[in-house]
Amino acid sequence: MMHRLIPRPALSLALLLLWAALTNAASLGSLLLGALLALLLPHIAAPFWPDALRIGRPGLLPGFAARIVWDMLIANWAVARRVVGPLEKLSPAFVEVPLDLRDPFAATVLGSIVSLTPGTVSIDVDRERWVLQVHALDAPDPETLIRHIKQYYEQPIREIFAC
C-alpha cells in the first residue's frame, strides 16, 4: 500500500526539499503544497521513468559529487583562460566516447555531467552503438579527453549504479 502511495520515496523527499529550498517555505501552506507535489510528480513521471533507479554503492556518491564540483571549478578557470587568450590556439573537436555503460539512465547521467563541465557539451547518447557524442571547446588530443571521461566519470557511474 505504501509503495503505491509513494512509489519513489527518495525522489519524493528530494522534491520536497528542493521545493522548500526554492520557495523559502516558511508557511504551513507552502510546505503542504510542496508535499502534495512531491507525492504527485513521481506518479505523473512514472510512464517516462519505468525502471527504478538502482544505486549499488551509494557511499561513492559524495566523493563523486565532490570530484564533479572540483572539475567544474578547474574547467571554468581553464575555459576562461582559453577564451581570453588567442582563439586560434583553440582546438575544438567532436569526439565519440565509446561507452561501457548499457543503462540508458546512467548514460544520460554521464552526458549531463559532461555538459555541466565547462568546455564540453554532450550532443547525443547513441544507444545503438553505445557512444557518447561530445563537442569540446579545446581538445588537441581527443584520446586524452576520451580517457578522462571514461576514467573519471563513466567508471564511477558504473560502480554507483551497479551497471
N, C-alpha and C positions, 0 to 999 in steps of 0.2 A: 504494500500500500504506500509506504513512504517513498519507494523508488518511483512510483507513478506520479506522485506529487512533486518530488524534487529529483528528476532524472539525472542531473549532473550537479551534485551538491557543491563541488569546488567551483564550478562555473557560476552558480547562483551566489555563492559567498563573494567571489571576485567581483561580480556585477554590483552587488550591494555595496561593497567597499568602494568601488570606483564611483558609484552614484553619490555616496556620502562625501567622497573627496571632491568631486567635481561641482557638486551643488552646495558644498559647505553646509550640509544638512544639520541644522540646529533645531528644527522643529519636528515634532512627532509626525505631522502630516507628510513632510518631505521624506522622512525615514520610511513611513508606511508605503508611500508611492514607490520608493526605491526597492522595498521588499517585494511589492507586487510585481514590479518589472523584473526583478531577479528571479521570481518564480515563473513568470510567463515567457520570458525571452528564450530560455532553453527549450521550451515546448514549441515555440514558433520556429526556432532554428533547427529543430530535430531533423526535418527532411533533408536539410543541406549538410548535416553532420551526422550521418547514420552510425558510424563506428565510434565507440567510446575511446577516449584518449587513454593510451597505455603508457604510464610512466614507470619504467623499470627501475631506475636509480634516481629517485628524487634528491638524494643527497648531493648529486653533482650539479644541481640547478644553481645554487648560489655562486659557486666558483665560475660556472659557465657564464652567468649573467654578469659577473664582475669582469670577466675577460672581454665580453662584448662591449661593456661600457668603456673599458680601457682602450680597446681597439678603436672605438668611435672617437675618443679624445685624440688619440695619436693620428688617426686618419684625418680628422678635422685640421690639425696642425699641418700635416703633410699636404693636403689639398690646398690650403691657404697659401703655403709657400710656393707650390707649383703654379697656382693661378696668378699670383702676384709676379712671379718670375717670367722669364721669356717663354711664351706659349709654344714656340717652335721646338722646345725641348720636350714637350709632352708626347707621349706615345700612346694615343688612345687605341683600344683594341676591343674586338668582340671575341669572347673566349667561350668555348664549350667545356664545361666541367663534367666529366663522366661521373655518375653517381653510383655509389654502392647502396644507397637508400632505395627501398622499394615501397615505402609507405607514402601515399600522397600527402598526408598531413605533415609528416616530418620533412618531406621535400619542400613543402610550402613554407615551413618554419625556416629552413635553410635559405630559401630565396628571400624571405623577409629580412633575415639577419644580414645577408649580403647587401640588400638595398639600404638598410639602416646605416651601413658603414660608408661614410663619405668617400666619393671617388669610384664607387662601384654601384651598379644597378642591375638587379636580376631582371631579365627580359621575359624568360619563359622557363617552365619546367616541362620538358618534353618527356611525357610518360610512356611514349612508345619506345624511345631509345634510352630513357632514363639519363637525360643530360640537362644540366642547368646552364642556360644561356645567360651570359653576363656581359655587360659593357663596362669597361674600366677606363677611367679618365687617363690613367698613365700606367701602362703595362708593357715596359720594354721587353720583359721576359714573361710571356704568358704562362709558361710551365711553372714558374715560381708562384704566380697567382693561383694556379690550379692546386698546387701542393698546399699552399696556405689555406685555401678554402676547405680542402679535404681534411687536413690535419687539425686545424684549429676550430672548425665549425661542424663539418659533417661527422667526423668521428665521435665527438661528444654528443651530438644529437642522436646518433645511432645507439650510444650507450644509455642516454637518458630515456629515450622512447623504446628501448629494447627492440630495435628493428634491424 
